[in-house]
Amino acid sequence: MRIKTTGDWSTIQAEAGRRLAETDRYMHPDFPLTESCRQALVAYRQALRDLNHTFASPAEVVFPMQPNIEKVRA
């Protein structure tokens, strides 16, 4: 389910920043993610960065869902 928000662009950017920070640790090269999960996270993070280019107004913004984290099995 995607989450729809209301507010101004600064509120949207703050929430996007929070979501990016939540996934920062997974982007370290030595974090054991599956390749498909890493690619999904890269796309998710790019979608968060592009919100202000994707939607015409803050009222239209729908945040993407974070992908499930899939670690490489040892």
Sequence and secondary structure as in RCSB ss.txt:
>XXXX:A:sequence
MRIKTTGDWSTIQAEAGRRLAETDRYMHPDFPLTESCRQALVAYRQALRDLNHTFASPAEVVFPMQPNIEKVRA
>XXXX:A:secstr
  EE  S HHHHHHHHHHHHHHHGGGGSTTS B HHHHHHHHHHHHHHHTHHHH SSGGG EE       B   
